[in-house]
């Protein structure tokens, strides 16, 4: 195991009907910018619950954050925040709303061009405090310092990662997820699953605790997914999925271990160019990464097959191949296709993304072995169709 530092200052408030804690978590003297997405919180009662709890606070609203939060929309929120002299940001929604709020928090305290923060994370020197009421478990943004922002005009998607961007608190009330559409529920499960495997399926290292923590998350998602897909009102399943998704990306399972993230970086290009849901890009790209990098990942894939998928008695090669197949089958069970053709993305995407990543000089994966050209080869493995 490699040396590591672990830091996570976020307070987690978990369980049904915990939104009432907001009035104590946010000081009364704060002027709150409440940020949300397309308005589903007004239909499921979360909006009213938040405003009722904060009745004695000054609350300014900003709605309309997109599923892949747009740079220009975030800048509009910064303008409103400054005009209203808000000094606390409350994200009410899923990971996209939280990501937007983190960027808004940093941009509000930055005098230069805000996009620079996404090109160079070191420029972040200050940020407003952020809190969250999570309504969609998926990204883990509720307990980490990460944000991903899109910019449609230049077809780019960039990440901002900085310790100042940890939420001060996150309220995780699983009842807020009961009204989620099936597509969003499935997407959230896949997103959490791939977050876990990006930190787990790399190479064998002597980190048995982290391995077992990752395996526990994966087994929980595999166990709970069919329950919630069959019965969306299953609060127990939704609770377990919510906590698993948070633990998938709060930094614990990556302590002292190598990380991959090639699937995410290539997937971001599919979202930027073809507007495919983030989780669905991951389901397409991940099997291709594992197939192309089979020799380097063979032992860990087999370990995953034996420990998570129960492929006892199989040799290393057979188990590693079975791990890839079982993972794809899991995504299919959630109604998510795993090829470009399944999502009507043309084969030309392979060369287009290879060129874009090549221009940036990327070196992706735990060993930096995936260049733009290699990313194109990975995508060609995932074309699909007849």
Buried (B, 14 or more C-beta within 10 A) or exposed (E): EEEEEEEBEBBBBBEEEBBBBBBEBBEEEBBBBBBBBBEBBEEBEBBEBBBEBBEEBBBBBBBBBBBBBBBEBBBBBBEBBEEBEBBBBBBBBBBBBBBBBBBBBBBBEBEEEBBEBBEEBEBBEEBBBBBBBBBBBBBBBBBBBBBBBBBBEEEBBBBBEBEBBBBBBBBBBBBBBEBBEEBBBBBBBBBBBBBBBBBBBBBEBEBEEBBEBBBBBBBBBBEBBEBBBEEBEBBEBBBBBBBBBBBBBBBBBBBBBBEBBBBBBBBBBBBBBBEBBBBBBBBBBBBBBBBBBBEBBBBBBBBBBBBBBEBEEBEBEEBBBBBBEBBBEBBEEBEBBBBBBBBEBEBEBBEBBBEBBBEEEBBBBBEEEBBBEBBBBBBBBBBBEE
